[in-house]
Amino acid sequence: MKISIDPHKKLFKWGPIDGRPIYPDYWWPGFIFFARHFVGWPDTMAYFEKEKILVVLDDAALYAAGEENLKRSILPDRAFVKSYAGWQKAIQKFRQTIRKICAQELASLSQRDLHRSFLLFEKSYEQFWDFGLLAELANYGDDRMLERELRKKIKDEEDFHYAFERLSAPEKLSFYQKEEIELLSLAILRNRKMLESGLRRHQRKYFWILNSYHHTRVLPIGYFEKILASFTPEEAKRKIELMRRIYAQMKRDKKDVLKKFRLSKDVEKIAQRLSFCVWWQDARKAFIFQANHVIDLFLREAARRHVLDFHDLHYYVADEIRSLLQSGKKVSGKEIVRRKENFLMLYRADQKGVQYVSGTQAQRFMQPYLKKNHDSSAKEFKGIVVNRGKVCGTARIIHSPQEISKMKKGDILVAAMTSPDYILALKKAAAVVTDEGGMTCHAAIVSRELGIPGIVGTRFATQLLKDGMMVEVDAYNGIVKILEKQ
């Protein structure tokens, strides 16, 4: 297998985070669909090692494709309206498909009908990815373009960080914040029956909210009830008002930045589209998590019918699940064992397809991409400011959401990157620091939502810092300083 991504050039990395192959395998058909209408994604590797996923691309190729999509499909008003309308149409159909499948009793379907139902889901999910990938890819070009324009006008580093962070921040609530506001609004209800009815509706609407690329969960009513019980009606009102105030202040800050630095209408438009696409990219996750729930419905039924381990089916790829449902064809147990250790997916843009390699061969291919050279004696290091502030605290290195329990209120969350299933840890954190990411990454979005200092893209935070170290996070200048060595 030939890999075109040069490990000696600057690389873009996403992860590692918890993940298993079946969920991200749906990216590739989306990439193929996407390339029919837009400037396609460059070659992309997704590497799985012991239930972790790391995605690697050539940095220059990614940002070049992003900027082309920005220029063609996001900045021109007519193209932007058309693209977003395409997304709205796709998610409307996707919602209808999910509702239809969830209403079915899969165990009662014949093999033929079960296979047909799965194909129906796959078709709508592939179409979802078609327009759903645009905001993410365009963001990579947009934040670089905005950075170039701001650098021309703003020389002071702290002023630049402030302007960049404010202008790129979303102005609309994320689906996590919508869920929290809707839940907290129930705390204000005095009527017990209305509260119970509201909780049932809320659970049906948001049972998937802690899903990820690693697993899915159906959250019971009790989960939401427990959260609600921790708030008095007055506390709930204050929390809702605080969240809304943050966004109102964000809008005022943007106007102040535009005025203070005398930024042009063109720069304002770049910032507005970046801000919107950051929100759009985040909104997409809600549908991905619901799709993962549906995938698991089919996997559970496939495991039951063919006497297979449900966990093992997460190491199949989409084509193999399709074959299993259609004809009962299984992947060998030895191959599943190899994939659990090491599994590489390589999307080739020129071939519009994906190749798979498992076991030691996959590990050998990936080895050059995993190396990180750093000065282990460094007392401080830099990253990208995504939300300003300055705090000192205890560093907690979190490699997986399964380690969230070691986080205490006021600790500094340090991770390779964060994903939506880190939300409970982020709510405890006084600040967040990550190895990877940029202005549009998950940690950037959530640090703004929570109003905590955020520094991302440090490359080495999880290697230079140790659990329990006292650190200073200076998210005015993008510097993390070690105050006390362990």
MARNULO-91504 format. One record per residue (C-alpha): x, y, z; residue in one letter; residue number from 1. Coordinates in nm, 4 decimals, padded with zeros to 6 digits. Each point is the difference from the previous one (the first is absolute). Layout:
REM residues N
         xx         yy         zz   residu   num
          X          Y          Z        A   NUM
...
//
This chain:
REM residues 486
         xx         yy         zz   residu   num
    00.0000    00.0000    00.0000        M     1
    00.1370    00.3389   -00.1017        K     2
   -00.0477    00.2903    00.2427        I     3
    00.0266    00.3429   -00.1602        S     4
    00.0098    00.2002    00.3260        I     5
    00.3628    00.0976    00.0696        D     6
    00.0819   -00.0489    00.3723        P     7
    00.2857    00.2521   -00.0294        H     8
   -00.2333    00.2841   -00.0973        K     9
   -00.2276    00.1893    00.2374        K    10
   -00.2894   -00.2259    00.0951        L    11
   -00.3527    00.0730    00.1146        F    12
   -00.1084   -00.2378    00.2775        K    13
   -00.3437   -00.0619    00.1481        W    14
    00.0167   -00.2133    00.3119        G    15
    00.0769   -00.2371    00.1468        P    16
   -00.3427   -00.0365    00.1569        I    17
   -00.2073   -00.3055    00.0875        D    18
   -00.1352   -00.1574   -00.3159        G    19
   -00.0823   -00.3231   -00.1810        R    20
   -00.0023   -00.0575   -00.3785        P    21
   -00.3669   -00.0447   -00.0907        I    22
   -00.1065    00.3565    00.0814        Y    23
    00.2742    00.1969   -00.1855        P    24
   -00.0156   -00.2403   -00.2956        D    25
   -00.2986    00.2026   -00.1215        Y    26
    00.2259    00.2990   -00.0610        W    27
    00.1392   -00.1554   -00.3182        W    28
   -00.3233   -00.0297   -00.2016        P    29
   -00.0654    00.3564    00.1172        G    30
    00.3386    00.1086   -00.1365        F    31
   -00.0872   -00.1567   -00.3363        I    32
   -00.3438    00.1661   -00.0120        F    33
    00.1516    00.3308    00.1110        F    34
    00.2592    00.0044   -00.2803        A    35
   -00.2795   -00.0060   -00.2605        R    36
   -00.1155    00.3496    00.1005        H    37
    00.2939    00.1621    00.1793        F    38
    00.3799   -00.0010    00.0157        V    39
    00.0647   -00.3423    00.1491        G    40
    00.1846   -00.1013    00.3135        W    41
    00.3674   -00.0862   -00.0433        P    42
    00.1386   -00.3448    00.0850        D    43
   -00.0959   -00.0874    00.3565        T    44
    00.1158   -00.2709    00.2420        M    45
   -00.2031   -00.1235    00.2971        A    46
    00.2028   -00.2217    00.2310        Y    47
   -00.1474   -00.2096    00.2807        F    48
    00.2117   -00.1343    00.2803        E    49
   -00.1607   -00.1612    00.3035        K    50
   -00.3300    00.1895   -00.0284        E    51
    00.1589    00.3357   -00.0851        K    52
   -00.0294    00.1797   -00.3333        I    53
    00.2569    00.2382   -00.1471        L    54
   -00.0676    00.1776   -00.3312        V    55
    00.2960    00.1331   -00.2005        V    56
    00.0088    00.2219   -00.3106        L    57
    00.2526    00.2180   -00.1754        D    58
   -00.0467    00.3417    00.1597        D    59
    00.0611    00.2061   -00.3166        A    60
   -00.2329   -00.2171   -00.2107        A    61
   -00.2782    00.0218    00.2576        L    62
    00.0148    00.3787    00.0322        Y    63
    00.0296    00.0482   -00.3772        A    64
   -00.3165   -00.2070   -00.0574        A    65
   -00.1691    00.1892    00.2818        G    66
    00.0801    00.3384   -00.1473        E    67
   -00.1240   -00.1008   -00.3447        E    68
   -00.3323   -00.1137    00.1459        N    69
   -00.0209    00.3225    00.1971        L    70
    00.0506    00.2108   -00.3111        K    71
   -00.2386   -00.2015   -00.2169        R    72
   -00.2798   -00.1107    00.2312        S    73
    00.0005    00.2066    00.3219        I    74
    00.1020    00.3606   -00.0719        L    75
   -00.2156    00.0529   -00.3142        P    76
   -00.3500    00.0694    00.1327        D    77
   -00.1922   -00.1974   -00.2610        R    78
    00.2229   -00.3076    00.0339        A    79
   -00.0149    00.0191    00.3794        F    80
   -00.3817    00.0131    00.0060        V    81
   -00.0150   -00.2924   -00.2442        K    82
    00.2472   -00.2068    00.2034        S    83
   -00.1797    00.0560    00.3294        Y    84
   -00.3371   -00.0744   -00.1628        A    85
    00.1502   -00.3282   -00.1242        G    86
    00.1001   -00.0837    00.3563        W    87
   -00.3482    00.0821    00.1331        Q    88
   -00.1577   -00.2255   -00.2624        K    89
    00.2411   -00.2830    00.0823        A    90
   -00.0645    00.0115    00.3749        I    91
   -00.3757    00.0159   -00.0515        Q    92
    00.0163   -00.3246   -00.1963        K    93
    00.2482   -00.1442    00.2492        F    94
   -00.2339    00.0728    00.2932        R    95
   -00.2892   -00.1678   -00.1815        Q    96
    00.2132   -00.3079   -00.0673        T    97
    00.1164   -00.0261    00.3607        I    98
   -00.3560    00.0343    00.1321        R    99
   -00.1194   -00.2727   -00.2378        K   100
    00.2755   -00.2424    00.1022        I   101
   -00.0350    00.0661    00.3728        C   102
   -00.3743   -00.0676   -00.0271        A   103
    00.0667   -00.3442   -00.1475        Q   104
    00.0446   -00.3194    00.1987        E   105
    00.3179   -00.1186   -00.1730        L   106
   -00.0260   -00.3489    00.1510        A   107
   -00.3310   -00.0549   -00.1803        S   108
    00.1379    00.0862   -00.3457        L   109
    00.0968   -00.2643   -00.2515        S   110
    00.3655   -00.0145   -00.1011        Q   111
   -00.0867    00.1699   -00.3285        R   112
   -00.1948    00.2815    00.1670        D   113
    00.2670    00.0518    00.2653        L   114
    00.2616    00.0370   -00.2735        H   115
   -00.2239    00.2434   -00.1900        R   116
   -00.0544    00.2056    00.3141        S   117
    00.3754    00.0203    00.0530        F   118
    00.0556    00.1123   -00.3603        L   119
   -00.2638    00.2705    00.0463        L   120
    00.1844    00.1276    00.3070        F   121
    00.3381   -00.0074   -00.1783        E   122
   -00.1317    00.1936   -00.2981        K   123
   -00.1398    00.2819    00.2132        S   124
    00.3148    00.0081    00.2161        Y   125
    00.2274    00.0273   -00.3027        E   126
   -00.2095    00.2915   -00.1291        Q   127
    00.0223    00.1571    00.3462        F   128
    00.3804   -00.0058   -00.0228        W   129
   -00.0083    00.1538   -00.3465        D   130
   -00.0940    00.3494    00.1214        F   131
    00.0922   -00.0746    00.3605        G   132
    00.3719    00.0004   -00.0829        L   133
    00.0013    00.3459   -00.1590        L   134
    00.0019    00.2107    00.3171        A   135
    00.2853   -00.1995    00.1534        E   136
    00.2275    00.0100   -00.3036        L   137
   -00.0753    00.3657   -00.0734        A   138
    00.0855    00.0864    00.3612        N   139
    00.3601   -00.1054   -00.0545        Y   140
    00.0323    00.2532   -00.2797        G   141
   -00.2070    00.2657    00.1726        D   142
    00.2000    00.0214    00.3214        D   143
    00.3270    00.0258   -00.1964        R   144
   -00.1461    00.2740   -00.2194        M   145
   -00.1342    00.1898    00.3012        L   146
    00.3368   -00.0326    00.1749        E   147
    00.1827    00.1462   -00.3038        R   148
   -00.2364    00.2941   -00.0208        E   149
    00.0190    00.0765    00.3734        L   150
    00.3809   -00.0206    00.0008        R   151
    00.0063    00.2792   -00.2579        K   152
   -00.1887    00.2333    00.2329        K   153
    00.0913   -00.1139    00.3530        I   154
    00.3645   -00.0155    00.1067        K   155
   -00.0356   -00.0439    00.3747        D   156
   -00.0150   -00.3741    00.0794        E   157
   -00.2504    00.0256    00.2830        E   158
   -00.2290    00.2216   -00.2078        D   159
    00.0247   -00.2484   -00.2878        F   160
   -00.0980   -00.2948    00.2218        H   161
   -00.2954    00.1963    00.1362        Y   162
   -00.1251    00.1064   -00.3434        A   163
    00.0443   -00.3444   -00.1553        F   164
   -00.1672   -00.1804    00.2884        E   165
   -00.2973    00.2396    00.0156        R   166
   -00.0633    00.0184   -00.3742        L   167
    00.0086   -00.3763   -00.0541        S   168
   -00.2306   -00.0857    00.2920        A   169
   -00.3469   -00.1373   -00.0921        P   170
   -00.2963    00.2282    00.0661        E   171
   -00.2565   -00.2787    00.0259        K   172
   -00.0480   -00.2494    00.2817        L   173
    00.1531   -00.3437   -00.0433        S   174
   -00.2251   -00.3048    00.0278        F   175
    00.1561   -00.0710    00.3412        Y   176
   -00.1046    00.3417    00.1243        Q   177
   -00.3474   -00.0359   -00.1487        K   178
   -00.0379   -00.3306    00.1824        E   179
    00.1196    00.1516    00.3272        E   180
   -00.2290    00.3019   -00.0276        I   181
   -00.3005   -00.2202   -00.0849        E   182
    00.0775   -00.2274    00.2955        L   183
    00.0543    00.2847    00.2449        L   184
   -00.3236    00.1603   -00.1156        S   185
   -00.1804   -00.3023    00.1462        L   186
    00.1343    00.0893    00.3459        A   187
   -00.2221    00.3062   -00.0029        I   188
   -00.3181   -00.2095   -00.0395        L   189
   -00.1995   -00.0291    00.3220        R   190
   -00.2500   -00.2591   -00.1215        N   191
    00.1312   -00.3539    00.0596        R   192
   -00.1903   -00.1554   -00.2905        K   193
    00.1273    00.2648   -00.2412        M   194
    00.3546   -00.0599    00.1259        L   195
   -00.0243   -00.3767   -00.0489        E   196
   -00.1495    00.0447   -00.3468        S   197
    00.2761    00.2488   -00.0885        G   198
    00.2699   -00.2397    00.1155        L   199
   -00.1424   -00.2800   -00.2155        R   200
   -00.0009    00.2265   -00.3057        R   201
    00.3528    00.1177    00.0791        H   202
    00.1310   -00.3560    00.0318        Q   203
   -00.1551   -00.0992   -00.3340        R   204
    00.1564    00.3027   -00.1644        K   205
    00.3502   -00.0200    00.1523        Y   206
    00.0631   -00.3614    00.1115        F   207
    00.2989   -00.0130   -00.2408        W   208
    00.1836    00.3081    00.1262        I   209
    00.2948   -00.1877    00.1539        L   210
    00.0620   -00.2176   -00.3077        N   211
    00.3411    00.0091   -00.1677        S   212
    00.2152   -00.1605   -00.2707        Y   213
    00.0713   -00.2767    00.2526        H   214
   -00.3401   -00.1042    00.1352        H   215
   -00.3639    00.0943    00.0371        T   216
   -00.2241    00.0230    00.3058        R   217
   -00.3735    00.0393    00.0489        V   218
   -00.0169    00.2367    00.2950        L   219
   -00.2949   -00.0755    00.2294        P   220
   -00.2349    00.2609    00.1430        I   221
    00.1823   -00.0407    00.3305        G   222
    00.3178    00.1445   -00.1496        Y   223
   -00.1720    00.3288   -00.0831        F   224
   -00.2052   -00.0066    00.3189        E   225
    00.3204   -00.0209    00.2082        K   226
    00.1471    00.3053   -00.1735        I   227
   -00.3233    00.1929    00.0470        L   228
   -00.0129   -00.0878    00.3695        A   229
    00.3350    00.1740    00.0561        S   230
   -00.1537    00.3410   -00.0891        F   231
   -00.2526    00.2093    00.1847        T   232
   -00.2396    00.1974   -00.2245        P   233
    00.1965    00.3176    00.0791        E   234
    00.3348   -00.1631   -00.0864        E   235
   -00.1432   -00.1334   -00.3248        A   236
   -00.1235    00.3475   -00.0977        K   237
    00.3426    00.1510    00.0757        R   238
    00.1797   -00.2672   -00.2030        K   239
   -00.2264    00.0514   -00.3015        I   240
    00.0444    00.3774    00.0212        E   241
    00.3786   -00.0386    00.0259        L   242
    00.0173   -00.2134   -00.3157        M   243
   -00.2100    00.2502   -00.1915        R   244
    00.2061    00.2911    00.1305        R   245
    00.3222   -00.1590   -00.1262        I   246
   -00.1347    00.0008   -00.3557        Y   247
   -00.1389    00.3519    00.0277        A   248
    00.3410    00.1170    00.1210        Q   249
    00.1674   -00.1894   -00.2843        M   250
   -00.1998    00.1990   -00.2553        K   251
    00.0873    00.3294    00.1698        R   252
    00.3683   -00.0953    00.0113        D   253
   -00.0009   -00.0755   -00.3730        K   254
   -00.1361    00.3461   -00.0778        K   255
    00.2641    00.1549    00.2262        D   256
    00.2809   -00.1929   -00.1735        V   257
   -00.1181    00.1047   -00.3466        L   258
   -00.0185    00.3628    00.1097        K   259
    00.3197    00.0121    00.2090        K   260
    00.2247   -00.1456   -00.2705        F   261
   -00.1883    00.1601   -00.2915        R   262
   -00.0491   -00.3299   -00.1769        L   263
   -00.1458    00.0014   -00.3486        S   264
   -00.3353   -00.1396   -00.1092        K   265
    00.1867   -00.2820   -00.1775        D   266
    00.1712   -00.1027    00.3254        V   267
   -00.3316    00.0262    00.1822        E   268
   -00.1581   -00.2365   -00.2523        K   269
    00.2848   -00.2532    00.0324        I   270
   -00.0459    00.0080    00.3773        A   271
   -00.3791   -00.0336   -00.0227        Q   272
    00.0219   -00.3032   -00.2275        R   273
    00.2673   -00.1618    00.2178        L   274
   -00.2126    00.0571    00.3088        S   275
   -00.3047   -00.1508   -00.1703        F   276
    00.1919   -00.2999   -00.1343        C   277
    00.1492   -00.0713    00.3434        V   278
   -00.3587   -00.0204    00.1304        W   279
   -00.1081   -00.2046   -00.3051        W   280
    00.2829   -00.2491    00.0487        Q   281
   -00.0906   -00.0421    00.3662        D   282
   -00.3733   -00.0349   -00.0742        A   283
    00.0867   -00.2894   -00.2305        R   284
    00.1191   -00.2077    00.2987        K   285
   -00.3541   -00.0336    00.1328        A   286
   -00.0988   -00.1928   -00.3141        F   287
    00.3187   -00.2071   -00.0020        I   288
   -00.0722   -00.1197    00.3531        F   289
   -00.3542   -00.0931   -00.0964        Q   290
    00.1346   -00.1845   -00.3043        A   291
    00.2373   -00.1940    00.2236        N   292
   -00.3004   -00.1046    00.2097        H   293
   -00.1700   -00.1350   -00.3124        V   294
    00.3175   -00.1820   -00.1066        I   295
    00.0028   -00.1717    00.3392        D   296
   -00.3651   -00.1041   -00.0409        L   297
    00.1005   -00.1906   -00.3132        F   298
    00.3157   -00.1387    00.1631        L   299
   -00.1972   -00.1361    00.2947        R   300
   -00.2457   -00.1701   -00.2328        E   301
    00.2844   -00.1379   -00.2150        A   302
    00.1756   -00.1314    00.3121        A   303
   -00.3224   -00.1725    00.1122        R   304
   -00.0775   -00.1583   -00.3360        R   305
    00.3498   -00.1209   -00.0792        H   306
    00.1140   -00.0820    00.3552        V   307
    00.2831    00.2554   -00.0050        L   308
    00.1476    00.2224    00.2680        D   309
   -00.1581    00.3475   -00.0171        F   310
    00.3323    00.1619    00.1006        H   311
    00.1854   -00.1832   -00.2819        D   312
   -00.2403    00.1372   -00.2612        L   313
    00.1406    00.3491    00.0660        H   314
    00.3175   -00.1229   -00.1745        Y   315
   -00.1862   -00.0827   -00.3191        Y   316
   -00.0177    00.2690   -00.2687        V   317
   -00.3217    00.1072   -00.1704        A   318
    00.0396   -00.2308   -00.3029        D   319
    00.0458   -00.2969    00.2339        E   320
   -00.3104    00.0826    00.2063        I   321
   -00.1927    00.0285   -00.3250        R   322
    00.1220   -00.3454   -00.1100        S   323
   -00.0733   -00.1481    00.3427        L   324
   -00.3601    00.1235   -00.0100        L   325
   -00.0504   -00.1079   -00.3616        Q   326
    00.1638   -00.3425   -00.0063        S   327
    00.1377   -00.0761    00.3462        G   328
    00.3635    00.0411   -00.1085        K   329
    00.2254    00.0456    00.3050        K   330
    00.3447    00.1457    00.0578        V   331
    00.2410   -00.2529    00.1499        S   332
    00.0697    00.0111    00.3727        G   333
    00.3739    00.0309   -00.0672        K   334
   -00.0557    00.3101   -00.2130        E   335
   -00.2125    00.1588    00.2736        I   336
    00.2830   -00.0623    00.2504        V   337
    00.2481    00.1696   -00.2366        R   338
   -00.2301    00.2998   -00.0453        R   339
   -00.0427    00.0422    00.3733        K   340
    00.3755    00.0440    00.0298        E   341
    00.0667    00.2105   -00.3120        N   342
   -00.2220    00.0996   -00.2910        F   343
    00.0692    00.2562   -00.2720        L   344
   -00.2506    00.1546   -00.2387        M   345
    00.1466    00.1991   -00.2902        L   346
   -00.2229    00.2179   -00.2168        Y   347
    00.1615    00.0661   -00.3399        R   348
   -00.1424    00.3106   -00.1671        A   349
    00.1329   -00.0958   -00.3453        D   350
   -00.1653   -00.3436    00.0188        Q   351
   -00.3149    00.1225    00.1780        K   352
    00.0166   -00.3012    00.2263        G   353
    00.1375   -00.1377    00.3231        V   354
    00.2538   -00.2709    00.0829        Q   355
    00.0220   -00.1972    00.3250        Y   356
    00.3019   -00.1523    00.1729        V   357
    00.0056   -00.1771    00.3375        S   358
    00.2423   -00.1375    00.2568        G   359
    00.3766    00.0497   -00.0065        T   360
   -00.0112    00.1212   -00.3610        Q   361
   -00.2233    00.2917    00.1016        A   362
    00.2276    00.0779    00.2947        Q   363
    00.3042    00.0015   -00.2286        R   364
   -00.1656    00.2388   -00.2470        F   365
   -00.0967    00.2421    00.2787        M   366
    00.3245    00.0040    00.1963        Q   367
    00.1564    00.3030   -00.1789        P   368
   -00.3166    00.2064    00.0675        Y   369
   -00.0043   -00.0619    00.3744        L   370
    00.3357    00.1545    00.0912        K   371
    00.0067    00.3274    00.1952        K   372
    00.3275    00.1746    00.0779        N   373
   -00.0023    00.2362    00.2956        H   374
    00.2269    00.1416    00.2693        D   375
   -00.0940   -00.1899    00.3160        S   376
    00.1741    00.2633    00.2170        S   377
   -00.2221    00.2849   -00.1269        A   378
   -00.1617    00.2063    00.2778        K   379
   -00.2571    00.1600   -00.2307        E   380
   -00.1520   -00.0458   -00.3438        F   381
   -00.2380    00.1808   -00.2337        K   382
   -00.3256   -00.0689   -00.1781        G   383
   -00.2968    00.1715   -00.1636        I   384
   -00.2250    00.2153    00.2194        V   385
   -00.3639   -00.1009   -00.0500        V   386
   -00.1468    00.1707    00.3075        N   387
    00.1811    00.2607    00.2046        R   388
    00.0725   -00.0097    00.3702        G   389
    00.2750   -00.0880    00.2445        K   390
   -00.0177   -00.2629    00.2751        V   391
    00.2257   -00.2220    00.2080        C   392
   -00.0974   -00.3515    00.0967        G   393
    00.0771   -00.3692    00.0135        T   394
    00.0541   -00.1709   -00.3357        A   395
   -00.2080   -00.3101   -00.0647        R   396
    00.1058   -00.2040   -00.3027        I   397
   -00.3143   -00.1589   -00.1426        I   398
    00.0615   -00.2575   -00.2735        H   399
   -00.3595   -00.1219   -00.0120        S   400
   -00.3449    00.1038    00.1255        P   401
    00.0220   -00.3142    00.2132        Q   402
    00.2541    00.1901    00.2149        E   403
   -00.2310    00.2945    00.0701        I   404
   -00.0528   -00.1101    00.3601        S   405
    00.3519    00.1126    00.0927        K   406
   -00.0877    00.3611   -00.0960        M   407
   -00.0811    00.2275    00.2926        K   408
   -00.1738    00.3364   -00.0225        K   409
    00.2606    00.2631   -00.0897        G   410
    00.2558   -00.2367   -00.1559        D   411
    00.1654    00.0775   -00.3344        I   412
   -00.1206   -00.2499   -00.2609        L   413
    00.2898   -00.1141   -00.2213        V   414
   -00.0753   -00.2322   -00.2924        A   415
    00.1249   -00.0916   -00.3463        A   416
   -00.3284    00.1515   -00.1140        M   417
   -00.3537    00.0066    00.1324        T   418
   -00.3155   -00.1427   -00.1503        S   419
   -00.3642    00.0341    00.1049        P   420
    00.0273   -00.2853    00.2517        D   421
    00.2481    00.2160    00.1976        Y   422
   -00.2771    00.2442    00.0876        I   423
   -00.0344   -00.1133    00.3636        L   424
    00.3747    00.0519    00.0558        A   425
   -00.0066    00.3379   -00.1726        L   426
   -00.2781    00.1191    00.2289        K   427
    00.2305   -00.0650    00.2986        K   428
    00.3071    00.1613   -00.1573        A   429
    00.1420    00.3431    00.0802        A   430
    00.1756   -00.0057   -00.3399        A   431
    00.0658   -00.2363   -00.2899        V   432
    00.3303   -00.0716   -00.1789        V   433
    00.0343   -00.2375   -00.2962        T   434
    00.2715   -00.1397   -00.2257        D   435
   -00.1964    00.0387   -00.3219        E   436
   -00.2722    00.2286   -00.1353        G   437
   -00.0583    00.3539   -00.1180        G   438
   -00.2553    00.2802    00.0242        M   439
   -00.2834   -00.2247   -00.1204        T   440
    00.0704   -00.3147    00.2047        C   441
   -00.2250   -00.1433    00.2697        H   442
    00.2111    00.1317    00.2899        A   443
   -00.0120    00.3497   -00.1521        A   444
   -00.3779   -00.0016   -00.0315        I   445
   -00.0655   -00.1384    00.3474        V   446
    00.2546    00.2213    00.1802        S   447
   -00.1889    00.3034   -00.1370        R   448
   -00.3360   -00.1478    00.0988        E   449
    00.1210   -00.0648    00.3547        L   450
    00.1998    00.3218    00.0260        G   451
    00.3267   -00.1746    00.0966        I   452
    00.3503    00.0758   -00.1343        P   453
    00.0956   -00.2237   -00.2922        G   454
    00.3299   -00.0683   -00.1778        I   455
    00.0111   -00.2611   -00.2783        V   456
    00.2524   -00.1264   -00.2548        G   457
    00.2927   -00.0145    00.2473        T   458
    00.1128   -00.3335   -00.1555        R   459
    00.1737   -00.1231    00.3174        F   460
   -00.2173    00.0885    00.3010        A   461
   -00.0831   -00.3604    00.0885        T   462
    00.3707   -00.0924   -00.0171        Q   463
    00.1497    00.3000    00.1793        L   464
   -00.2571    00.0122    00.2797        L   465
   -00.0572   -00.2657    00.2632        K   466
   -00.3030   -00.0707    00.2144        D   467
   -00.0014    00.2211    00.3075        G   468
    00.2399    00.2666   -00.1280        M   469
   -00.0812    00.3594    00.0889        M   470
   -00.0260    00.2009   -00.3215        V   471
   -00.0890    00.3493   -00.1152        E   472
   -00.2202    00.0349   -00.3059        V   473
    00.0515    00.3455   -00.1499        D   474
   -00.2657    00.0142   -00.2692        A   475
    00.0737    00.3640   -00.0715        Y   476
    00.3374   -00.0861   -00.1531        N   477
   -00.0482   -00.3709   -00.0746        G   478
    00.2572   -00.1229    00.2541        I   479
   -00.0192   -00.2968    00.2365        V   480
    00.2582    00.0188    00.2785        K   481
    00.1055   -00.2784    00.2377        I   482
    00.0057    00.1425    00.3538        L   483
    00.0888   -00.3118    00.1890        E   484
    00.1738   -00.3134   -00.1312        K   485
   -00.1118   -00.3371    00.1358        Q   486
//
